Amino acid sequence: MGGGESKVAVIFAGVLGATASTTVATVLQIAAGGAAADSSTTRGPLGVIDLAAPSSMTFGGWDLGSGDLLTAVDRHGIFPVADDSVRTQLAAIKPWPAVRTELDIPYEPSHDNIGPAGPLEEQVNRVEQDVESFKKREGADRAVVVYLGSPHAVLATLDDLPRTWEELRSSASAVPASLIYALGAVQAGADFVDFTPGRCLEYPVLLNLATERGVQLAGRDGSTGQTMLKMTLGDLLRSRGLRVRAWYSTNVIGNHDGYVLSLPQHAVIKYADKHDGLPALLGYDDFDHKVTIDYVPTWGDGKESWDAITIEGWAGSTLDVRVNWRGADSMLAAPMIFDLVRLLEYGRRHGQYGLRPELGYFFKRPLQREGSSPAELHKELVQHFSRLADRS
């Protein structure tokens, strides 16, 4: 893995959470030579491109809680870190005070690291300053901000989203923290990824600002397992001319993400993202389609999913399919975030800006590519970055 000697600042909103802390710990372990790096950008056609090396990445971020990243990694217990040098690096990473809005999850006693409240522009500017200060301190040429905060409550429709800075300033509707982080990142010249089910990338003011500043955006809602398998199987059924009559999908998860998704207002977009892709892919929606997410605290980060499908086959026959898998959700997300950082950094080197739909392969709701199959999205991803590499 290459990418030259330039440092890349990788900055998380929600840095002490299971996904961010696991990502940092695993990348640092890989950089130290103590773990394998198997992902979409290290194997296959993307593996030959000169992307940023794990050793070039430096990590920081915000969190509503305080402490250090080593304590968080040990507490989550997802990836045991024995290497003393990596443990030292993790212990040195402490979160900056986080943004909190009325759309965030209910206050918890652990939320002891909240930044000062204030007007929207003050909070955006604080995020911008945090990014710029970190880049300067670390000597990083480029930065990617990854939003991994809890999904915000949904209280407004798409028609209610402010379209300009003036509308944002005067809006009576609350602005989600994800948008504040995104605007601050873009003002600081950092690329931005929304890995969560949120609406910030649908705000025209953000899209316009990213284009003006020459900054890249990617999202939304990382597709770590079930939905990607579901869309892949749906694509197979579509290609075989088999019609779906019923599709039941359930998920069981016990980490903090599971808790947040047990709060109805915070689960609205997640359910939509897990539900809407299949009918768009198949081209019809006249079948029984049910999606559930169950929070079982004892299960921790080990997410399990089941899909039960009824299909109308040849001459009116019935075919039933069952799919089950279980894995550590954060260990599924970490390589995808690693890949996104590398591809965005490469895109920036090649003058890319604005919303990057060719990165839709990594998301449940691939903006501007809704209804595409994972195979179609992966083909577009490989072709796009291969063309960039050919021009180098």
Steps between C-alpha positions, in 0.01 A plus 500: 500500500641835397366852483828675558616655824219756542303472823123463493301627798211261567254671733194333653188648649433235764863397538448302823222288353543135408539555127742793509718356776514161326594667172783695659631202697501265202662749261772581754558127551525449124743792472713337770509177300292306750184433297396425144337765283228329298249737346357621170799729442776258595390207284380474141513780242508782756792338680745610229420870532735727695266570791591640842685258726369418849820652642412835341178534700476699821185492712294736712144611555211609714283313747227581749695298757850551634785259557749359253483262208691218669244489783221498242657216300552291812146572620338401171709181492463453124866507398755409768815711468814346647763704313646752748574761234143488372361518852714809562369666185140422594546635853620831356181557301244692703178645357432867446174646640213389280206676341162424653158604367142435603479231231766289672431197718378561857762628740705234678724540809801412282439809285756712683687640201249728328623817334347840569156567358460798273380623163530264207791680338700502823466124528589448134805724541609306808493176301696670223763621748531154658568345159750766398682486835529121485632506144759760594606319817536167318654642184222351288448615142143371475216414733192278489225544760284192560169548679426206731277676750167349599220545244309819572128521566290572192256784556488658154424393142737548209290797390582671830879485458655848475664561162731794574706646785235767543228239538718304742553806717132587511356148512291406800588135440792347686813423297650151554852474637603311186434810288701719737794260476461480123491877451799549730696227321428648158595850616830353618555335162447146636310232312195368687339156534159442656518133603171527689132515402457877490390780272793740512616414147158597369533862611558708183704752698757229579514368144551850364770583754688177424501583130618855567782381728604207281420250777364145465193353671401134529207312650265397637466220760782248479385161367694259717318174437134409482383764255788431261422127509131577456561720196739243350247220538222726370709575192547126439126437528429791265747368241341154516150642453386372840242714677517575872174446688626565855824615659545514876823647641588522867810617684609444859769724645597600852752784473428871538383513140236244588388710794467814287302313235257387769397867529228544233585856388867406459427188293283655227772542237674171586179308435444689176856433382471128579156477339497719189789361299348161420176620333702756303734224383226251413282759326186411694372523857188282499644243741493460877811674627585527870817633666561492876790589730503356851720631780635223725771654724666168587598445136730802494665579166424154361222578255290215362256512214248271340322527168202284408392525136210350309541494123261411219683256276445310176138420414372653824721293728627639831863535605598594857844637588651558847817705560667539841829657605665638812807717539653788692335801342797730563744257342281503188490880494871566568640383164229692315592822678868429430415456131290817487780707653752363249272556200399851604864593557582366153205683350617826654843450346324476165278807536173329591233701685133503592287195576681186382233251383768255380563424869142374533624142529567561869152628593145378561358816346755580228397855420441551126529122452193377686371166374837388359629155583829449690647347183410809297635730768825304532551509123453877498739538796776299332456667163505849646818458703672299229441789260647743755802273540547476124521880480773514765 
